Every structure is written in C-alpha cells, then in structure tokens.
Amino acid sequence: MQTMQDVERAREQAYLDTLYTRLDEVREITREQLRGVLLDVGTGTPQSIVERDVFAAAHADRLARLDAAEGRLCFGAMDHDDGRRTYIGRIGLSDSEQEPILVDWRAPVATAFYRATLADPQGLVRRRHLRTRGREVTGIADDPLGPLGAAPDGAVAPSGDSMLLETLAAPRTGRMHDIIATLQAEQDRIIRARANGILVVDGGPGTGKTAVALHRAAYLLYNDRARLDQSGVLIVGPSPVFLRYIDQVLPSLGETGVVFATPGRLFPGVDATADEPVEVATLKGDPRMAEVVAGAVRDRQRLPRQELVINYDDHVLRLGQETVARARTRARRSRRPHNSARRVFLRELLAELTTQVVRQIRGGLLDADERGQITRDLWAEEEIRAVLDGLWPLLTPQQLIGDLFSDSAALARAAGNRLTPGERALLQDLPPAVDLARPGRALSGADAPRMIRSGGVAGPRAADEDDADDLFAAANLLPTAAGAGPNGAPPDDRGRAGDRAGDRAGDRAGDRAGDRAGVDPAGHAGRIPAPRTGDPTVGADLAAARRGAGGERRWTPADVPLLDEAAELLGDPEEEAGLEAARRAERERAEEREYARGVVDMLGLDGQVDAAALADRWSGPRVRRSAAEHARADRGWAFGHLIVDEAQEVSPMLWRLLWRRCPGRTATLVGDLAQTARPGAPTSWAELLAPVVDERFTVERLSVNYRTPQEIMDVAAEVLRAQNPSLTAPVSVRAVGHRPTAVRVGEVAVEDVPGLARLLGDAPSPANEPSASLLAAVAHAARREAAAADTGRVAVIARPRDVLVLRAALMALLPDLAVVPDSVDPASAAGNALDAPVAVLSVAETKGLEFDAVVLVEPAALLTEPTRGLADLYVALTRATRSLSVVYSGELPPVLGGLDLE
Ligand SMILES: Nc1ncnc2c1ncn2[C@@H]1O[C@H](COP(=O)(O)OP(=O)(O)OP(=O)(O)O)[C@@H](O)[C@H]1O
C-alpha cells in the first residue's frame, strides 16, 4: 500500500525531474552560446575582440556554476502560509517563462528556510528537507512550523533534525563537504552577517566554525560579486593538510575566486616549511620584532667614523662622516623605503665626489655635460660603487633577515635594548662571539657587493643601472643638489629636531659598526679594503642547520611576517628597477581597463565579468589570469575580504602582515582560544586583536558541537576545566551510545600483532623511541578502529617525536590501511593523511581536521611537551566523530580519570 511518504516522494521526484531538465536545458543553451562566441571570428577590431571575450568569460563562468550544481541541486522547500511553495537549492533557476523555480540558498528569501522555528515561523507553515542521491529523491523530512504544516493524515514524518543527525553520523571521507542543506540558524546568522568590519566567530571544537567561514566566503562572493571577483578573498588556514581538507567546499558551491594560503606561504616566492622550537617561533611573532627589523634596516645605512679616502685616477677624494651623514639624513627624510631612498643617498654622495674631482681639475669650471660625464665615470668605478653600496646597500628582505640572524653583532645593533641577550641568542644562527671577534671585518664594503652577486642577481643589478640613470640626470643639478655650504648644513636639514635626535640615537650602534667599514684595523683613515665576501667557514656547520642542501636559508613560518615587514621597509629592489616601466605599463593598463569597463557596461554584464581580468586578456598574452592568480603572486595585492581559520594561533607579527594583505580590514576570523598551542597565549579576543585593530570587531559565538559525541566531550570537558575552570565546552548535538576507552600498554603482546616481532628484530628499541609493547598496543587499536570505521578515517595522534617511528611501523604492519598510494616515505606521509584509512599525525597536524575514530597515544607525553599540554590534549580528544581509544603506559593522567579501562 502506498504511504503518504511515498506519495510525497513521488511528487518531489516529479519536481526534481523538472529542475534537472531545466538545468540540462540551461547548460546546453550556455554551452551553445559559449561555442558560438568562441567560433565567431568577428571583425577583428579591438572592440569586437573585447566583446567576444566578455561573452566568453560570462558563459564559461556560468557553465562552471551550473556544472557544480549537478550534485544535490535541490535540497529543501518552504511552504508559506499563503499556500506558495519555494524550493531551495545550490543555485537559482528560472523556467523558460523566466518564472523562478529554484532559489539560491544565499538569496534573501532563503533565510527563512534556515531560521524559521515554531516560535518564530517567519511566514512558513512547513520546512521540508529532501534527501537525494544523484537525481533521485531518497527521503523527505519535514519540520511543521504551524498547524497547516502537519502531515494531512497525522502521520509523523522524520524531522529535519534527523537529516542533520544522519549527516553527522556518516563515515568521514577525508574531505569537508558543504553543509547548505542542514545549516543551523546560529550558523546562518553569522554567514549572512554584514561584511564591513571584523567579525570574530568563536566556538569550541566541532561547532562548525570552519564550515561557517567557508560558507560565508561563498555568501559574500554571491552577494558582492562585482567587488570580490576583482579583489578576491584570502583564506588562511593552519597547515597544507588542513587546506586540502577544506579545498572542495567552495568549488562545490560554484565559487573559485578565493586564494588559500598557510602562514608559511604568505610571502610570494617563499615556501616556509622549516621547523623551529616553539619559543623561537613565539619570539619571532612578538610585536617588538617590528622594531628590530626596522633597526636592522637602519643599521644598513651606515656612517664611517673616520674620513674615507679614495684614490680615483690622479685624484684623492674624501668622504667625511658629516658629508655621509648629510646624505643619509636627506635619504631618510625622503620617507621612501630603503631601496628607493638609496637613490637620494647615492645622488648626494656622487654629487659631492664630482665636485671634488671638478675642483681638482686644473683650469676650473666645467659645463653641466662634462660634470655629468665625471659622475658617470665615478659610478662606473667598481671601488667607488663598493664603498657606496657598503654605506647604503641595495637589499632584499631575504638578505636583510638572513644577515640579521647569522650575524650576532648585527642582531645586537638592530635590537638595541628591545631584546634581552637570551632572546637574541634564541634568534641567531651563530654563536655570539664569532663576528665580534674578527677585527676589521669589512661590514660595508664586503657585504654589499656580496649581496649584489648573490641571489636575485637580475633585480638588484638592474636596479643599480637604473640608479645610474638617475644619477646622470642629477649630475646636471649638481651645484644645487649638493647644496652643502661650508658649514655642512644642507638646506632641508633644518627643522624636525626630534627626528634628528631620533636618527642619531638609533644610529649610534650601527655607526660604530660602520666605523669598521672601510677603515683598516689599524684605525687610521686609509685605503678602502678591496671588496671581499666574509669568511665562509666561520660557523658554517651551525649555519648549515638553518640552510638546505643548496646553501639556501630554510625559512620557517614565523620568518614570513619578518620578511614581509622587511619588504615593507626596504621596498622591492626589482620593483624599484622596473618602476618606471611598471608605471608606464600601469597607465596603459588603466586605459585598457577603462575601455573594457565601458564595453562591460554597454553589454549590461556588470557584476558578471571582471573588467580588469578582461583587459588583461585583451592586452597581454591571451591567457586568462583570474584575480586569485594575480593575488597569489603579488605581495601588494589588496584582498577584498580576509578569512583566518585557527585565528587564535596568529601572532602579532602575522596580524601585521595579514592586515597589509587586506587594508580594508573586512575580515572573518574564526577560532577557539582554548585550543591555542602558543605559550603565554592571550585569553581574550580583545587581547589578541587589540594591538592591531583596537576595539573595532564583533564577536559571535557558536555553542553546539556537531562533531564530537557527548561521551567523548564529557572527557574533553574535564581537560578544558583543568586548563581553566571558567571555560565551558560546547554541548554535543548527539551521543553514540559507547564511552571512550583506555588500554594499557602491555596488555597486547608483541606476538599478538602479526609481523611486529619480525619488524623489530632482536635489537632492543632505543630508549627515546616507542617501545615494542607500545607499538603493539597502537597497531592493535588502530586495526580495531579501522575495522569499525568501515570506509571512514582513523587518526593515530602522538607527540611529534614519536610520529615518524609510529608511522613507519604502521605502514609496515597495516599496509592495506596505513599506506597511501604514492607515499612510502613516512616523513612525507602527513600530506597524504587525508587519503589513508589510518594516518599517524601530531596534534598540530590534526588541527581543524576530524576522523571517525582517534587512537590517542601516551597522553601523559603530550602534557610534558613544551607547548600548552592541556590545550593540545583537548584538541586531540575532540577530533573524533564516533570513537576514541587511548593507549598509555604507566598511569593515565588524572585529568583522564573518566575513561573506561579495557
Ligand atoms: N549545520 C551543519 N550541518 C551538517 N554538518 C555540520 C553542521 N555544522 C557543522 N557540521 C559538521 O561538523 C563538523 C565540525 O565542523 P568544523 O570543522 O567547521 O568545526 P570547527 O568549529 O571548525 O572545529 P575545530 O575548532 O575543532 O576545528 C564538520 O564535519 C562539519 O561539516
């Protein structure tokens, strides 16, 4: 007999069929349009080419969105109190009469679908959830929101909650999925919150913060497409594994205008993956480091203590400290970044040297052209260049920061009294005394040419030549540009006494170092030492620890904000070199963009097509570069919106970088202060954000845990209370009916784990490696959990130093479960963790991820790690969606007393 459910399902299937038929039609129409546009040769005029590209881009984007809508096209319906029904889906669709037949989940009218309750039905009498597989309706669940919404025969249909619970209990696939069908009201409110400002989404583990942040990105792109398609959205997540975990959500929602990055990838050209102790990373993130970097830049703008004497042809030229100081002051007053202020410095000193040559030429006055020639000749002299470069070198951020950390004296000068000696020791590569003990080390004349010859050759060299052009022009202005009267006070040196005092105070230490520049160890003013590269053997083995095989420095994620800070103060040498060319190109591009914008307007495609990208395609090589692609390669790109996941981990220095990437400061920051790994972490969002954004942010809280079952949360809540009694864990939305268990090492014999005895051989395990009985217990638990998880995922979570051994052991013992295709190397297997039925990971690597089951190894060891042990334990415990087993030796930490012992 047909039930009411069957009848309803047949009705819904008929409607779904209509929707898919229409989707196919619209896709075919769009495909035809795209084909037509691409085949149309047009008239070949620029205008016809632009028009063609406008249409092609619009059709291609639309087609991509229609394709993304194929799975779960429609997932719900609203019955209004006036008898209307509205279907909600992944995209909006209209029939051939242009009547809407499906509403995009982000449209304002869809809000009621997510927010209506019995108490506040928002004009609805019923909310209906449709479960589908492919193009077939497989289930219906109703939430009656008023008497009219009750099932006609009184039969109780499953509720929307059942749909949610079913979704949450499903085995995990290793990838996050969109949640548009089951978004909860508190989440929907955050997703649709206004975009102008900083929104902090705070909530415990599993409350959907990440999911909400991604859906908010999709909502903002839909709602503000014209702006965000051009500027892009930047999403920053804690690790590459995490980014892979979430990377399908936005494409499944039809959105691609997003750039994903880890903190280690936020500086173009640098992939910072090296590791370092937590206390070093923490210090590098300290706001004082901004001043240290600024100090390092100033330290590279040097004065000689004594007069420099240069033999040039038959002339003896002299650069006294006052002359150099005047040039330096002028350059600093230009308020330009170091590399471009260098032009001012060079111009001043070359003018001075030119004047000296002119004075020494018998017969006196020369015309402007002749003086210009002298300036050019001086600049062509390698020794003179070396001196000037030494006093004010052209620098890349990598050179500045690399030199800072490998030269203890430079670090001491840059830091002044901002860092303690102990802190400086944490930062530096070399033992402190090395450089100081080498008298007469030619810091200026030596370092600068080395810098020019090392990495980034083309850039700095080209910039140099560019400088020279400037100088030739400046030489014509010599008498006024030099401007120094006999008393040495240049005209613009008056005023801003404070500035001058500051300059002097800040420079004293650097100047002392500069003394050694160009001054021989005997201390008398003498010849400039020949440029030389420092002694490569000094501290080489120590430095090697920070460098890769090719001698390149291996950057850590905490270095990235320092590089960015340096780039800000230095300016980009390559950019400086190409400045004029870039300005010219930008002028031309602006004109092209203006024209493209006109065409976009004319065709009524505003908001659907990015005029800038279009202009690029038209003017440059005919390859489409999206805003996201531009943004990824450009440090100066201003994103339209910033999303930061695990925002509680962001250091003050990283905030500085992030706000530079999003100067409009419209951002969604999601995190949980209780999960912070950093020692001394802030206890409130105000404390975390105050140094960078004052009070200008709003905090929204999520309170329901959709991931972790109640039984596991009860255990985790104890850990949270031990961390801070005032914190409360989120309430779990479901229970699974079994409690987490603990198994003591030794209860599983080595012989009980097939292959383990053979794997270990006869040699005893080294003292600092996991014991044979621990390996046996972990392998046993992992196999058991994997069997119960069916197609789902299991994580073995251990302290970092045990991870590699455990990974190698499980790959050998459970080859069908723990080995991922193309990953036989335990060291690189973390990246493939998402694809393996069983993965071995550290707590840091599991941040933001989830698994059907977790095997937590030696929780007591987590508590002794140098990070925040209880916070790490809390993170580890809250990764499971179904089951948790703890493997331990000795005693269980008292905070886990609630576990059932096996
Ligand atoms: N409304 C919802 N419908 C279905 N699933 C949901 C819903 N909200 C959250 N989830 C699921 O709950 C799980 C946890 O979500 P998410 O990872 O976003 O939490 P989180 O707050 O970022 O957690 P953590 O702080 O531990 O990283 C995910 O599988 C997510 O898909």
The ligand as a MOL file (V3000), in Angstrom:
LIG
                    3D

  0  0  0     0  0            999 V3000
M  V30 BEGIN CTAB
M  V30 COUNTS 31 33 0 0 0
M  V30 BEGIN ATOM
M  V30 1 N 24.8970 22.5700 10.2260 0
M  V30 2 C 25.6640 21.5350 9.9870 0
M  V30 3 N 25.2150 20.5170 9.2380 0
M  V30 4 C 25.9860 19.4330 8.9890 0
M  V30 5 N 27.2350 19.3020 9.4420 0
M  V30 6 C 27.7260 20.2890 10.1900 0
M  V30 7 C 26.9740 21.4430 10.5040 0
M  V30 8 N 27.7470 22.2690 11.2330 0
M  V30 9 C 28.9110 21.6430 11.3890 0
M  V30 10 N 28.9070 20.4610 10.7510 0
M  V30 11 C 29.9990 19.4940 10.6780 0
M  V30 12 O 30.6170 19.4420 11.9330 0
M  V30 13 C 32.0000 19.1770 11.7680 0
M  V30 14 C 32.8000 20.1880 12.5240 0
M  V30 15 O 32.7530 21.4080 11.8280 0
M  V30 16 P 34.0200 22.3500 11.7190 0
M  V30 17 O 35.2170 21.5740 11.3380 0
M  V30 18 O 33.6280 23.5070 10.8970 0
M  V30 19 O 34.1600 22.7710 13.2520 0
M  V30 20 P 35.1920 23.7770 13.9230 0
M  V30 21 O 34.3890 24.6030 14.8590 0
M  V30 22 O 35.9820 24.4720 12.8990 0
M  V30 23 O 36.0670 22.7580 14.7550 0
M  V30 24 P 37.5660 22.8760 15.3120 0
M  V30 25 O 37.6760 24.1200 16.1240 0
M  V30 26 O 37.6870 21.6670 16.1630 0
M  V30 27 O 38.4560 22.8370 14.1340 0
M  V30 28 C 32.2450 19.1530 10.2780 0
M  V30 29 O 32.1840 17.8430 9.7960 0
M  V30 30 C 31.0930 19.9320 9.7170 0
M  V30 31 O 30.8050 19.5710 8.4000 0
M  V30 END ATOM
M  V30 BEGIN BOND
M  V30 1 1 1 2
M  V30 2 1 2 3
M  V30 3 2 2 7
M  V30 4 2 3 4
M  V30 5 1 4 5
M  V30 6 2 5 6
M  V30 7 1 6 7
M  V30 8 1 6 10
M  V30 9 1 7 8
M  V30 10 2 8 9
M  V30 11 1 9 10
M  V30 12 1 10 11
M  V30 13 1 11 12
M  V30 14 1 11 30
M  V30 15 1 12 13
M  V30 16 1 13 14
M  V30 17 1 13 28
M  V30 18 1 14 15
M  V30 19 1 15 16
M  V30 20 2 16 17
M  V30 21 1 16 18
M  V30 22 1 16 19
M  V30 23 1 19 20
M  V30 24 2 20 21
M  V30 25 1 20 22
M  V30 26 1 20 23
M  V30 27 1 23 24
M  V30 28 2 24 25
M  V30 29 1 24 26
M  V30 30 1 24 27
M  V30 31 1 28 29
M  V30 32 1 28 30
M  V30 33 1 30 31
M  V30 END BOND
M  V30 END CTAB
M  END
